[in-house]
Amino acid sequence: MLAEQLERLKDFLKGRAGSYRRVFNKESVDVDAVLTDLAKFCRANASTAHPDPHMAARLDGRREVWLRISEHLNLSTEDLYRRYSGSTLKGPNND
């Protein structure tokens, strides 16, 4: 039963990561421009600190979106599982 649940979760994460990769297809002529714009807008490489706590929260939210996109484009299914569950996809027999 646990092995089935793990396999379903693995399939779900693999499918969702595939969806992200299709949307942000590296072969698209527009993907670099869109990802560059999103990185800037979401403060991918900048601090989200701001003196106004409401603005800081807004900037943190933007960055969280960037991190989710980035994770789904760059991490393996196993890494995604660890990120979201704090565990591994290994079953009781390490399968």
Secondary structure as GFF3:
##gff-version 3
##sequence-region A 1 95
A	DSSP	alpha_helix	2	23	.	.	.	ID=ss1
A	DSSP	alpha_helix	31	41	.	.	.	ID=ss2
A	DSSP	alpha_helix	53	74	.	.	.	ID=ss3
A	DSSP	alpha_helix	77	85	.	.	.	ID=ss4
###
